[in-house]
């Protein structure tokens, strides 16, 4: 039986609740800056989240709400420009400190490092977004706590394709059988499982009703002593929070 050697984290919705009050707001700011009357409500953005990747999300929105715009010349460049603007607004928003890590994330990172587990990130968001979030929440050293940050367009196919996880595994030179993924969405679970990884899910407002077939456990968060986590599916949680010992036990059970 393989021993757990590394944790691979998703970012948006997993490390922090960035979607509703972060990315969505930044998209709307980018649209307004470009003189567009598009505005993504909380509910509409939730629908668009079924598509991973910011540029891909804009394209999906256009295909559904403004298909004629997709026929315009240079539309690919325009989408890239809008997404770049959105990233700039998102980074500025993070720098205000208004988007914290989810409860239990910093604690689990500290525990994992103390116990010699390797840390990595596998996400569809851009490297700039990842760096900005980690620096805003963990300090200037935040990004360097992760051995590998596989992000954005480093692979052509976004989640639910397994490519981003496969990339992280290749860079770490580790087999999937030695790693555990932490995700928040059904697309993330499908991507992780497609790469051969076991996965633990912490849901959020946008994902709690999704289908997480194949996950070791599904919870409403990692939890803290004063903010107990609730198991929604999977093995019992002994105590108020998910710790490294819990992950090792679940991992061993899943691989057993």
C-alpha positions as CSV (number, residue, x, y, z in Angstrom):
1,X,0.0,0.0,0.0
2,X,1.4,3.4,-1.0
3,X,2.1,5.9,1.7
4,X,0.6,9.4,1.5
5,X,3.4,11.8,0.4
6,X,1.7,14.9,-1.0
7,X,-1.4,17.0,-0.9
8,X,-2.5,18.7,-4.1
9,X,-4.9,21.6,-3.6
10,X,-7.4,23.2,-6.0
11,X,-7.6,27.0,-5.4
12,X,-10.9,28.7,-6.1
13,X,-13.6,27.5,-3.7
14,X,-11.1,25.2,-2.0
15,X,-8.4,27.4,-0.5
16,X,-10.7,30.4,-0.4
17,X,-14.3,31.3,-1.3
18,X,-13.1,33.4,-4.3
19,X,-15.9,32.9,-6.8
20,X,-19.0,34.9,-5.8
21,X,-17.3,37.9,-4.3
22,X,-14.0,37.8,-6.1
23,X,-13.9,36.5,-9.6
24,X,-17.5,37.4,-10.4
25,X,-17.0,41.0,-9.2
26,X,-13.8,41.3,-11.2
27,X,-15.5,40.0,-14.4
28,X,-18.2,42.6,-14.0
29,X,-15.6,45.3,-13.4
30,X,-13.8,44.3,-16.6
31,X,-17.0,44.3,-18.6
32,X,-17.9,47.8,-17.3
33,X,-14.4,49.1,-18.0
34,X,-14.7,47.8,-21.6
35,X,-18.0,49.7,-22.0
36,X,-20.1,46.5,-22.1
37,X,-23.5,46.3,-20.4
38,X,-22.9,42.6,-19.3
39,X,-23.4,41.9,-15.6
40,X,-23.2,38.5,-14.1
41,X,-25.5,38.0,-11.1
42,X,-24.7,35.6,-8.4
43,X,-27.1,33.1,-9.9
44,X,-25.9,33.5,-13.5
45,X,-22.3,33.2,-12.4
46,X,-23.2,29.9,-10.6
47,X,-24.6,28.6,-13.9
48,X,-21.4,29.6,-15.8
49,X,-19.2,27.9,-13.2
50,X,-19.9,24.5,-14.9
51,X,-17.3,25.7,-17.4
52,X,-13.8,25.9,-16.0
53,X,-11.3,28.6,-17.0
54,X,-12.1,32.3,-17.2
55,X,-11.6,32.7,-21.0
56,X,-13.7,29.6,-21.5
57,X,-16.4,31.0,-19.2
58,X,-16.6,34.2,-21.2
59,X,-17.0,32.3,-24.4
60,X,-19.7,30.1,-22.9
61,X,-21.6,33.2,-21.8
62,X,-21.4,34.6,-25.3
63,X,-22.6,31.4,-26.9
64,X,-25.7,31.4,-24.7
65,X,-26.5,35.2,-24.4
66,X,-24.8,36.9,-27.3
67,X,-24.0,34.3,-30.0
68,X,-23.7,37.0,-32.7
69,X,-20.6,38.5,-30.9
70,X,-18.7,35.2,-31.4
71,X,-18.9,35.8,-35.1
72,X,-17.1,39.1,-34.9
73,X,-13.5,39.3,-36.2
74,X,-10.7,39.2,-33.6
75,X,-13.1,37.8,-31.0
76,X,-10.4,35.5,-29.6
77,X,-8.2,38.5,-28.9
78,X,-11.0,40.5,-27.4
79,X,-11.8,37.6,-25.0
80,X,-8.1,37.5,-24.0
81,X,-8.1,41.2,-23.4
82,X,-11.3,41.0,-21.2
83,X,-9.8,38.2,-19.2
84,X,-6.5,40.1,-18.7
85,X,-8.5,43.0,-17.4
86,X,-10.5,40.7,-15.2
87,X,-7.3,39.3,-13.7
88,X,-6.0,42.8,-13.0
89,X,-9.2,43.7,-11.1
90,X,-9.2,40.4,-9.2
91,X,-5.6,40.9,-8.1
92,X,-6.5,44.4,-6.9
93,X,-9.4,43.0,-5.0
94,X,-7.3,40.4,-3.3
95,X,-4.8,43.1,-2.3
96,X,-7.5,44.7,-0.1
97,X,-7.5,41.5,2.1
98,X,-11.2,41.0,1.7
99,X,-11.0,37.3,0.7
100,X,-9.5,35.2,3.5
101,X,-8.6,31.5,3.4
102,X,-11.4,29.1,4.3
103,X,-11.4,28.0,7.9
104,X,-8.9,25.2,8.5
105,X,-6.8,25.8,5.4
106,X,-3.8,27.5,7.1
107,X,-3.9,25.0,9.9
108,X,-3.8,22.0,7.6
109,X,-1.0,23.5,5.5
110,X,1.1,24.1,8.7
111,X,0.4,20.5,9.9
112,X,1.2,19.0,6.5
113,X,4.5,20.8,6.3
114,X,5.4,19.8,9.9
115,X,4.7,16.2,9.1
116,X,6.8,16.2,5.9
117,X,4.0,16.1,3.3
118,X,4.8,17.8,0.0
119,X,2.3,20.5,-1.1
120,X,1.2,21.3,-4.6
121,X,-1.5,23.2,-6.5
122,X,-3.5,22.2,-9.5
123,X,-6.0,24.8,-10.7
124,X,-7.5,26.2,-13.9
125,X,-7.1,29.8,-12.7
126,X,-4.1,31.9,-13.9
127,X,-0.8,31.8,-12.1
128,X,-1.2,35.5,-11.4
129,X,-4.4,34.8,-9.5
130,X,-2.8,32.1,-7.5
131,X,0.2,34.1,-6.5
132,X,-2.0,37.1,-5.5
133,X,-4.2,35.0,-3.3
134,X,-1.4,33.2,-1.6
135,X,0.5,36.4,-1.0
136,X,-2.6,38.2,0.3
137,X,-3.4,35.4,2.7
138,X,-0.1,33.7,3.6
139,X,2.3,36.6,3.1
140,X,5.1,37.0,0.6
141,X,6.4,33.5,1.3
142,X,2.9,32.0,0.5
143,X,3.6,30.8,-3.0
144,X,6.9,29.2,-2.0
145,X,5.1,26.9,0.5
146,X,4.0,24.9,-2.6
147,X,6.5,22.8,-4.4
148,X,4.5,22.9,-7.6
149,X,1.9,25.4,-8.8
150,X,0.2,23.9,-11.9
151,X,-2.1,26.6,-13.1
152,X,-4.0,28.2,-16.0
153,X,-2.9,27.4,-19.6
154,X,0.1,25.2,-18.7
155,X,-2.1,22.4,-20.1
156,X,-4.5,22.8,-23.0
157,X,-7.5,21.0,-21.5
158,X,-9.1,22.4,-18.3
159,X,-10.9,20.4,-15.6
160,X,-12.8,18.0,-15.8
161,X,-9.9,16.8,-17.9
162,X,-7.2,15.3,-15.7
163,X,-4.4,17.1,-17.4
164,X,-3.6,19.7,-14.7
165,X,-3.3,17.0,-12.1
166,X,-1.1,14.9,-14.3
167,X,1.1,17.9,-14.9
168,X,1.6,18.4,-11.2
169,X,2.3,14.7,-10.6
170,X,4.9,14.7,-13.4
171,X,6.7,17.8,-12.1
172,X,6.8,16.3,-8.5
173,X,7.9,13.0,-10.0
174,X,5.3,11.2,-7.8
175,X,2.7,8.5,-8.7
176,X,-1.0,9.3,-8.2
177,X,-1.0,6.5,-5.6
178,X,1.1,8.6,-3.3
179,X,-1.0,11.8,-3.4
180,X,-4.3,13.1,-2.3
181,X,-6.3,15.9,-4.0
182,X,-8.5,18.5,-2.2
183,X,-11.3,19.9,-4.3
184,X,-14.6,21.7,-4.1
185,X,-16.5,20.8,-7.3
186,X,-17.7,17.9,-9.3
187,X,-15.4,19.0,-12.2
188,X,-12.5,18.9,-9.8
189,X,-13.4,15.4,-8.6
190,X,-13.7,14.1,-12.1
191,X,-10.3,15.6,-13.0
192,X,-8.6,14.2,-9.9
193,X,-10.1,10.8,-10.3
194,X,-9.2,10.8,-14.0
195,X,-5.6,11.3,-13.0
196,X,-5.8,8.3,-10.6
197,X,-6.0,10.5,-7.4
198,X,-8.0,9.9,-4.3
199,X,-9.9,13.2,-3.5
200,X,-11.5,14.8,-0.5
201,X,-14.1,17.5,-1.2
202,X,-15.0,20.7,0.8
203,X,-18.1,22.2,-0.6
204,X,-19.2,25.8,-0.9
205,X,-22.4,27.7,-1.7
206,X,-22.0,27.0,-5.5
207,X,-21.1,23.3,-5.2
208,X,-22.9,21.8,-2.2
209,X,-25.6,20.2,-4.4
210,X,-23.2,18.7,-7.0
211,X,-22.6,15.0,-7.4
212,X,-19.2,13.9,-6.0
213,X,-19.1,10.3,-7.1
214,X,-15.7,8.8,-6.4
215,X,-14.6,11.1,-3.6
216,X,-13.3,9.6,-0.4
217,X,-15.2,12.1,1.7
218,X,-17.4,15.2,1.3
219,X,-17.5,17.9,4.0
220,X,-18.8,21.5,4.3
221,X,-15.2,22.6,5.1
222,X,-12.0,21.5,6.9
223,X,-13.2,22.9,10.2
224,X,-11.6,24.4,13.3
225,X,-12.0,23.8,17.0
226,X,-14.6,26.5,17.2
227,X,-16.0,25.9,13.7
228,X,-16.6,22.1,13.4
229,X,-16.8,20.6,10.0
230,X,-19.8,18.4,9.0
231,X,-19.3,15.3,7.0
232,X,-21.9,15.2,4.1
233,X,-20.7,11.9,2.7
234,X,-18.0,9.4,3.6
235,X,-16.3,8.2,6.8
236,X,-16.9,9.6,10.2
237,X,-14.8,12.6,11.3
238,X,-13.3,12.1,14.7
239,X,-13.2,15.5,16.2
240,X,-14.2,19.0,14.9
241,X,-11.7,19.3,12.1
242,X,-9.9,17.5,9.3
243,X,-6.2,17.1,10.2
244,X,-3.3,15.2,8.6
245,X,-4.0,12.1,10.7
246,X,-7.6,12.0,9.3
247,X,-6.4,12.4,5.8
248,X,-3.9,9.6,6.2
249,X,-6.6,7.3,7.6
250,X,-9.1,8.1,4.8
251,X,-6.3,7.8,2.2
252,X,-5.3,4.4,3.5
253,X,-8.9,3.2,3.6
254,X,-9.4,4.4,0.0
255,X,-6.3,2.7,-1.2
256,X,-7.0,-0.4,0.9
